[in-house]
């Protein structure tokens, strides 16, 4: 589910915990092999988001 993050004013997927975000990354690993996803905590919305880097 995407919600608007008050920090960056962009729609983001919010995760309640780092573990949930890591599980999501693991489930998507084969679908986006050239993208490295990493969770980070956002103080503004008090949730975990994902950041990415294209390899």
Rosetta constraint file for C-alpha pairs under 8 A:
AtomPair CA 1 CA 13 HARMONIC 5.63 0.50
AtomPair CA 1 CA 14 HARMONIC 6.95 0.50
AtomPair CA 2 CA 11 HARMONIC 5.62 0.50
AtomPair CA 2 CA 12 HARMONIC 5.00 0.50
AtomPair CA 2 CA 13 HARMONIC 4.44 0.50
AtomPair CA 2 CA 14 HARMONIC 6.61 0.50
AtomPair CA 3 CA 11 HARMONIC 5.05 0.50
AtomPair CA 3 CA 12 HARMONIC 5.48 0.50
AtomPair CA 3 CA 13 HARMONIC 6.46 0.50
AtomPair CA 3 CA 14 HARMONIC 7.03 0.50
AtomPair CA 4 CA 9 HARMONIC 5.88 0.50
AtomPair CA 4 CA 10 HARMONIC 5.37 0.50
AtomPair CA 4 CA 11 HARMONIC 4.21 0.50
AtomPair CA 4 CA 12 HARMONIC 6.11 0.50
AtomPair CA 5 CA 9 HARMONIC 5.24 0.50
AtomPair CA 5 CA 10 HARMONIC 5.69 0.50
AtomPair CA 5 CA 11 HARMONIC 6.07 0.50
AtomPair CA 5 CA 12 HARMONIC 6.25 0.50
AtomPair CA 5 CA 44 HARMONIC 7.36 0.50
AtomPair CA 5 CA 45 HARMONIC 6.23 0.50
AtomPair CA 6 CA 10 HARMONIC 7.83 0.50
AtomPair CA 6 CA 44 HARMONIC 6.16 0.50
AtomPair CA 6 CA 45 HARMONIC 6.52 0.50
AtomPair CA 7 CA 44 HARMONIC 5.49 0.50
AtomPair CA 7 CA 45 HARMONIC 7.45 0.50
AtomPair CA 12 CA 49 HARMONIC 6.72 0.50
AtomPair CA 13 CA 49 HARMONIC 6.04 0.50
AtomPair CA 13 CA 50 HARMONIC 7.48 0.50
AtomPair CA 14 CA 47 HARMONIC 5.72 0.50
AtomPair CA 14 CA 48 HARMONIC 5.61 0.50
AtomPair CA 14 CA 49 HARMONIC 5.46 0.50
AtomPair CA 15 CA 20 HARMONIC 6.08 0.50
AtomPair CA 15 CA 21 HARMONIC 5.82 0.50
AtomPair CA 15 CA 47 HARMONIC 5.72 0.50
AtomPair CA 15 CA 48 HARMONIC 4.85 0.50
AtomPair CA 15 CA 49 HARMONIC 6.39 0.50
AtomPair CA 16 CA 20 HARMONIC 6.78 0.50
AtomPair CA 16 CA 47 HARMONIC 5.58 0.50
AtomPair CA 16 CA 48 HARMONIC 6.30 0.50
AtomPair CA 17 CA 21 HARMONIC 6.57 0.50
AtomPair CA 17 CA 47 HARMONIC 7.05 0.50
AtomPair CA 17 CA 48 HARMONIC 6.16 0.50
AtomPair CA 18 CA 22 HARMONIC 6.16 0.50
AtomPair CA 18 CA 39 HARMONIC 6.57 0.50
AtomPair CA 18 CA 40 HARMONIC 7.62 0.50
AtomPair CA 18 CA 41 HARMONIC 7.80 0.50
AtomPair CA 18 CA 48 HARMONIC 6.23 0.50
AtomPair CA 19 CA 23 HARMONIC 6.14 0.50
AtomPair CA 20 CA 24 HARMONIC 6.26 0.50
AtomPair CA 21 CA 25 HARMONIC 6.28 0.50
AtomPair CA 21 CA 39 HARMONIC 6.12 0.50
AtomPair CA 21 CA 48 HARMONIC 6.94 0.50
AtomPair CA 21 CA 49 HARMONIC 7.34 0.50
AtomPair CA 21 CA 50 HARMONIC 7.28 0.50
AtomPair CA 22 CA 26 HARMONIC 6.18 0.50
AtomPair CA 22 CA 38 HARMONIC 7.87 0.50
AtomPair CA 22 CA 39 HARMONIC 6.97 0.50
AtomPair CA 23 CA 27 HARMONIC 6.23 0.50
AtomPair CA 24 CA 28 HARMONIC 6.36 0.50
AtomPair CA 25 CA 29 HARMONIC 6.08 0.50
AtomPair CA 25 CA 37 HARMONIC 6.54 0.50
AtomPair CA 25 CA 38 HARMONIC 7.83 0.50
AtomPair CA 28 CA 32 HARMONIC 6.46 0.50
AtomPair CA 29 CA 33 HARMONIC 6.01 0.50
AtomPair CA 34 CA 54 HARMONIC 5.88 0.50
AtomPair CA 34 CA 55 HARMONIC 5.24 0.50
AtomPair CA 35 CA 52 HARMONIC 6.35 0.50
AtomPair CA 35 CA 53 HARMONIC 5.69 0.50
AtomPair CA 35 CA 54 HARMONIC 4.49 0.50
AtomPair CA 35 CA 55 HARMONIC 5.82 0.50
AtomPair CA 36 CA 52 HARMONIC 5.39 0.50
AtomPair CA 36 CA 53 HARMONIC 5.16 0.50
AtomPair CA 36 CA 54 HARMONIC 6.25 0.50
AtomPair CA 36 CA 55 HARMONIC 6.89 0.50
AtomPair CA 37 CA 50 HARMONIC 6.21 0.50
AtomPair CA 37 CA 51 HARMONIC 5.68 0.50
AtomPair CA 37 CA 52 HARMONIC 4.48 0.50
AtomPair CA 37 CA 53 HARMONIC 6.71 0.50
AtomPair CA 38 CA 50 HARMONIC 5.44 0.50
AtomPair CA 38 CA 51 HARMONIC 5.31 0.50
AtomPair CA 38 CA 52 HARMONIC 6.27 0.50
AtomPair CA 39 CA 48 HARMONIC 6.38 0.50
AtomPair CA 39 CA 49 HARMONIC 5.61 0.50
AtomPair CA 39 CA 50 HARMONIC 4.44 0.50
AtomPair CA 39 CA 51 HARMONIC 6.24 0.50
AtomPair CA 40 CA 48 HARMONIC 5.54 0.50
AtomPair CA 40 CA 49 HARMONIC 5.54 0.50
AtomPair CA 40 CA 50 HARMONIC 6.17 0.50
AtomPair CA 40 CA 51 HARMONIC 7.19 0.50
AtomPair CA 41 CA 46 HARMONIC 7.07 0.50
AtomPair CA 41 CA 47 HARMONIC 5.93 0.50
AtomPair CA 41 CA 48 HARMONIC 4.46 0.50
AtomPair CA 41 CA 49 HARMONIC 6.38 0.50
AtomPair CA 42 CA 46 HARMONIC 5.47 0.50
AtomPair CA 42 CA 47 HARMONIC 5.60 0.50
AtomPair CA 42 CA 48 HARMONIC 5.91 0.50
AtomPair CA 42 CA 49 HARMONIC 6.89 0.50
AtomPair CA 43 CA 47 HARMONIC 7.23 0.50
